[in-house]
Amino acid sequence: MAGSTLSYRGVLTAGVYAQLRQLGEKLDVHVLSADTRGTAREQLHDLPSRLHILTGSDHDVQMIFDCEFGGKKGRIVVRAAS
């Protein structure tokens, strides 16, 4: 699912809700969205995820997350483009 479109016309596409729920049980899920239709918070409100709304007109964004996996600390860099 990384880098793919999660919704169509402001509504989560088929199967995405269940996939995000399953991922959220095992991982910290961060969703990047331009939220063009203003529905992202509503669509994701009860899922174990963190929503990041992209602002401005240039949605090339880079986010860096501190993480820990298998007892090792590191960073994950996520690039998203609208």
Secondary structure as UniProt FT lines:
FT   TURN            2..3
FT   STRAND          7..8
FT   TURN            9..10
FT   STRAND          11..12
FT   TURN            14..15
FT   HELIX           16..26
FT   STRAND          29..33
FT   TURN            36..37
FT   HELIX           40..44
FT   TURN            45..46
FT   STRAND          49..53
FT   STRAND          61..69
FT   TURN            70..71
FT   STRAND          72..80
//
